[in-house]
Amino acid sequence: PTIADAILDRLVHSSHRIELEGESMRKKHKNNLILYEIFMRKREMKKLSG
């Protein structure tokens, strides 16, 4: 056992486990982020072209 193992053991000794179900928030919002980036790039290109 290392010092890191001992520290981790003390941290999780009195912890509670929470199980989450469903799709991750990162996955859910990935498409929105991509659309936002496309929108911002188009907006920037419009500004540059006049």
CYANA upper distance limits for C-alpha pairs under 8 A (distance plus 0.5 A):
  1 PRO  CA      5 ASP  CA      6.45
  1 PRO  CA      6 ALA  CA      7.70
  2 THR  CA      6 ALA  CA      7.05
  3 ILE  CA      7 ILE  CA      6.73
  4 ALA  CA      8 LEU  CA      6.57
  5 ASP  CA      9 ASP  CA      6.52
  6 ALA  CA     10 ARG  CA      6.83
  7 ILE  CA     11 LEU  CA      6.79
  8 LEU  CA     12 VAL  CA      6.69
  9 ASP  CA     13 HIS  CA      6.22
 10 ARG  CA     14 SER  CA      8.38
 11 LEU  CA     15 SER  CA      7.83
 23 GLU  CA     27 LYS  CA      7.24
 23 GLU  CA     28 LYS  CA      7.30
 24 SER  CA     28 LYS  CA      6.83
 25 MET  CA     29 HIS  CA      6.63
 26 ARG  CA     30 LYS  CA      6.37
 27 LYS  CA     31 ASN  CA      8.28
 29 HIS  CA     33 LEU  CA      6.77
 30 LYS  CA     34 ILE  CA      6.80
 31 ASN  CA     35 LEU  CA      6.70
 32 ASN  CA     36 TYR  CA      6.60
 33 LEU  CA     37 GLU  CA      6.68
 34 ILE  CA     38 ILE  CA      6.79
 35 LEU  CA     39 PHE  CA      6.64
 36 TYR  CA     40 MET  CA      6.65
 37 GLU  CA     41 ARG  CA      6.65
 38 ILE  CA     42 LYS  CA      6.69
 39 PHE  CA     43 ARG  CA      6.62
 40 MET  CA     44 GLU  CA      6.59
 41 ARG  CA     45 MET  CA      6.63
 42 LYS  CA     46 LYS  CA      6.65
 43 ARG  CA     47 LYS  CA      6.88
 44 GLU  CA     48 LEU  CA      6.82
 45 MET  CA     49 SER  CA      6.67
 46 LYS  CA     50 GLY  CA      6.87
